[in-house]
Amino acid sequence: MAIDVHPIARTALALVLTVHAVPGFAQTNSVSYADALNSSTTAARVYVATRSGYDHVEPAANVTVTSLFEPMVAQMLERSPTFRRQCARIARATNLAVTLRSEARGDRRANAWTTIARQVDRSRQVTISVVAGPRTIELIAHEFEHVIEQLDGVDLRQKALLRSSGVRACDCGNLEMFETNRAIAVGQQVAREVSEGGRGQ
């Protein structure tokens, strides 16, 4: 689900991404209208396994993974060409640092959420928090895809105004939240590839 937030400081802009019963994402509305033309559905197409330029079985250099999730991420890289595609895209973002961590549920209803802090030098610090559970693989891939949506310049607010855009707004009280078909499909696809054990690659 996407939550539209306001700047929290002069030098940084934070946005929080959350996953509830259906995985979701949050973003700030800071993308130009022209960039809003970037599709939020094209990455959900069927992925054809080819050499992606990132065939390693370890995370990208700009991704730090908590020890709890290291075996799972290694399995995702080994078995899922779609997840390797995601890591290749994130690895190419030289102004991006991603931390994937485990989080206790506490009072949150969300299964996963991401915070992005955008600095004045245009670098972005991303923290993805995931509550460990049976859908962890799907949620990690889902949140990675939401980060890639931001790298691609997808404006969720603008896309949600368009019919059949693959983005929809959610009625969440005073929070502006969105969900995308793209992230849902990619998360499910990675989970399916891992479950199938990489057969057919």
Buried (B, 14 or more C-beta within 10 A) or exposed (E): BBBBBEEEEEEBBBBBBBBBEEBBBBBBBBBEEEEBEBBBBEBBEEBEBEEBEBEEEEBBEBBEBBEEBEEBBBBBBBBBBBBBBBBBBBBEBEEBBBBBEBBEEEEBEBBBBBBBBBEEEEEBBBBBBBBBEEBBBBBBBBBBBBBBBBBBEBBBBBBBEEEEBBBBBBEBEEBBBBBBBBBBBBBBBBBEBBEEEBEEE
